Amino acid sequence: MNEEQQAMEEQVKVLIDKVRPYLQRDGGDIEIMNIEDGIVYVQMLGACDGCMAIDITLKQGIETMLLENVPGVIAVVTV
């Protein structure tokens, strides 16, 4: 793994850790499964798994935040 990839992964982890308390407050959580070719693969846990609002949370919240703040990220996908 090169320095650029390591920096991207660290930035993703920092930002995910910032939103985690909001997800946990509602009984959910998020786990980073993999980051490959600019795509961040996440697993939604707890109340987030199967939640009707997960697409909004993921696309308009988490993905938008990562796209705006982490160079190299092109998408966030649930696994």
KOLDRENMI-178957 format. One line per 2 residues: number of its first residue (from 1); their letters; for each residue y, x, z of N, C-alpha, C. Coordinates in Angstrom, 1 decimal, m for minus. Each point is the difference from the previous one (the first is absolute). Layout:
NUM = a = Y/X/Z/Y/X/Z/Y/X/Z; ...
// end
This chain:
1 = mn = m1.2/0.8/0.0/1.2/m0.8/0.0/1.2/0.9/0.0; 1.0/m0.3/m0.9/1.2/0.8/m0.1/1.1/m0.4/1.0
3 = ee = 1.0/0.8/0.1/1.1/m0.3/1.0/0.7/m1.4/m0.3; 0.1/m0.3/m1.3/0.7/m1.2/m0.4/m0.8/m1.2/0.5
5 = qq = m1.3/0.1/m0.2/m0.9/m1.1/0.5/0.0/m0.2/1.5; 0.0/1.2/0.7/0.0/0.0/1.4/1.3/m0.7/0.5
7 = am = 1.1/0.4/m0.6/1.3/m0.6/0.4/0.0/m1.5/m0.2; m0.5/m0.4/m1.1/0.0/m1.4/m0.3/m0.9/m0.8/1.0
9 = ee = m1.1/0.6/0.3/m0.9/m0.7/1.0/0.6/m0.1/1.4; 0.7/1.1/0.4/0.7/0.0/1.3/1.1/m1.1/0.0
11 = qv = 0.8/m0.1/m1.1/1.0/m1.0/0.0/m0.5/m1.4/0.0; m1.1/m0.2/m0.7/m0.7/m1.3/0.0/m0.4/m0.3/1.5
13 = kv = m0.7/0.9/0.6/m0.4/m0.2/1.4/1.1/m0.3/1.0; 1.1/0.7/m0.2/1.2/m0.3/0.9/0.5/m1.4/m0.2
15 = li = 0.2/m0.4/m1.3/0.5/m1.3/m0.2/m1.0/m1.1/0.4; m1.3/0.2/m0.2/m0.9/m1.0/0.4/0.0/m0.2/1.5
17 = dk = 0.2/1.2/0.7/0.0/m0.1/1.5/1.3/m0.7/0.4; 1.0/m0.1/m0.8/1.2/m0.7/0.4/m0.2/m1.5/m0.1
19 = vr = m0.8/m0.5/m1.0/m0.2/m1.4/m0.1/m1.2/m0.5/0.8; m0.8/0.9/0.4/m1.2/m0.4/0.8/0.3/m0.9/1.2
21 = py = 1.0/0.3/0.8/0.2/m0.8/1.2/0.4/m1.5/m0.4; 0.6/m0.2/m1.1/0.3/m1.4/m0.4/m1.3/m0.7/m0.4
23 = lq = m0.9/0.7/m0.7/m1.3/m0.6/m0.3/m0.8/m0.3/1.2; 0.0/1.0/1.0/m0.8/m0.2/1.2/0.6/m1.1/0.9
25 = rd = 1.3/m0.2/m0.1/0.6/m1.1/0.8/m0.6/m1.4/m0.4; m0.4/m0.1/m1.3/m0.5/m1.2/m0.5/m1.6/0.0/0.0
27 = gg = m0.5/1.0/0.6/m1.5/0.1/0.2/m0.7/0.7/m1.2; 0.8/0.7/m0.8/m0.6/0.7/m1.2/0.2/1.5/0.2
29 = di = m0.4/0.7/m1.1/0.2/1.4/m0.1/m0.3/0.5/m1.4; 0.3/1.2/m0.3/m0.2/0.6/m1.3/m0.6/1.4/0.1
31 = ei = m0.9/0.3/m0.9/m0.6/1.4/0.1/0.1/0.5/m1.4; 0.4/1.3/m0.1/0.1/0.7/m1.3/m1.4/0.5/m0.3
33 = mn = m0.6/m0.5/m1.1/m1.4/0.4/m0.4/0.0/1.3/m0.9; 1.0/0.0/m0.9/0.0/1.1/m1.0/1.4/0.0/m0.7
35 = ie = 0.4/1.1/m0.5/1.2/0.1/m0.8/m0.5/0.9/m1.2; 0.0/m0.6/m1.2/m0.4/0.7/m1.2/0.8/m0.4/m1.2
37 = dg = 0.5/1.0/m0.7/0.8/m0.2/m1.2/1.2/m1.0/0.2; 0.6/0.2/1.2/1.2/m0.8/0.3/m0.3/m1.4/0.5
39 = iv = m1.2/m0.4/0.1/m0.4/m1.3/0.5/m0.5/0.2/1.5; 0.6/m0.8/0.8/m0.3/0.0/1.4/m1.0/m1.2/0.3
41 = yv = m1.2/0.3/0.4/m1.1/m1.0/0.2/0.0/m0.2/1.5; 0.2/m1.3/0.4/0.0/m0.4/1.4/m1.0/m1.1/0.3
43 = qm = m0.3/m0.1/1.3/m0.9/m1.1/0.4/0.8/m0.7/1.1; 0.1/m1.3/m0.2/0.7/m0.9/0.9/m1.0/m0.4/1.1
45 = lg = 0.4/0.0/1.2/m0.9/m0.2/1.1/0.5/m1.2/0.9; m0.9/m0.5/0.8/0.3/m1.0/1.0/0.5/m1.3/m0.7
47 = ac = 1.1/m0.5/0.6/0.6/m1.2/m0.6/0.5/0.1/m1.4; 0.3/1.2/m0.4/0.5/0.3/m1.4/m1.1/m0.3/m1.0
49 = dg = m1.3/0.3/0.4/m1.1/m0.2/m1.0/m0.2/m1.5/m0.2; 0.4/m0.4/m1.2/m0.2/m1.4/m0.4/1.2/m0.9/0.3
51 = cm = 1.1/0.6/0.5/1.2/m0.7/0.2/0.7/m0.5/m1.3; 0.5/m1.2/0.0/0.6/m0.5/m1.2/1.2/0.8/m0.4
53 = ai = 0.7/0.6/0.9/1.3/0.7/m0.3/m0.3/1.5/m0.3; m1.2/0.4/m0.1/m0.3/1.5/m0.2/0.6/0.5/m1.3
55 = di = m0.1/m0.8/m1.1/0.6/0.5/m1.2/1.5/0.3/0.1; 0.7/m0.9/0.7/1.4/0.2/0.2/0.3/1.2/0.8
57 = tl = m0.8/0.1/1.1/0.2/1.2/0.9/m0.3/1.3/m0.7; m1.1/0.0/m0.8/m0.4/1.2/m0.7/0.9/0.4/m1.1
59 = kq = 0.3/m1.0/m0.9/0.8/0.4/m1.2/1.5/0.0/0.3; 0.6/m1.0/0.7/1.4/0.0/0.2/0.4/0.8/1.2
61 = gi = m0.9/0.3/0.9/0.3/0.8/1.1/m0.4/1.5/m0.1; m1.3/0.2/0.2/m0.6/1.3/0.1/0.2/0.8/m1.4
63 = et = m0.4/m0.7/m1.1/0.0/0.7/m1.2/1.5/0.4/m0.4; 0.9/m1.0/0.1/1.4/0.3/m0.3/0.5/1.1/0.8
65 = ml = m0.3/0.0/1.3/0.5/1.1/0.9/m0.5/1.4/m0.5; m1.3/0.0/m0.3/m0.6/1.3/m0.4/0.5/0.4/m1.4
67 = le = 0.2/m0.9/m0.9/0.5/0.3/m1.4/1.4/0.6/0.1; 0.8/m0.6/0.9/1.4/0.5/0.2/0.2/1.3/0.7
69 = nv = m1.0/0.3/0.9/0.2/1.1/0.9/m1.0/1.2/m0.2; m1.0/m0.2/m0.8/m1.0/1.1/m0.2/m0.2/0.3/m1.4
71 = pg = 0.6/1.2/m0.5/m0.2/0.4/m1.4/m1.5/0.1/m0.3; m0.4/m0.5/m1.2/m1.4/0.1/m0.4/m0.8/m1.2/0.2
73 = vi = 0.4/m0.9/1.0/m0.7/m1.2/0.2/0.3/m1.0/m1.1; m1.0/m0.6/m0.6/0.2/m1.0/m1.1/m0.5/m1.4/0.4
75 = av = m0.9/m0.1/1.0/m0.6/m1.3/0.4/m0.7/0.1/1.3; m0.1/m1.2/0.6/m0.8/m0.1/1.2/m1.0/m1.1/m0.3
77 = vt = m1.3/0.3/0.3/m1.1/m0.9/m0.3/m0.9/m0.2/1.2; m0.5/m1.2/0.2/m0.9/m0.2/1.1/m1.4/0.2/m0.4
79 = v = m0.8/0.5/0.9/m1.5/0.2/m0.4/m0.8/m0.8/0.9
// end
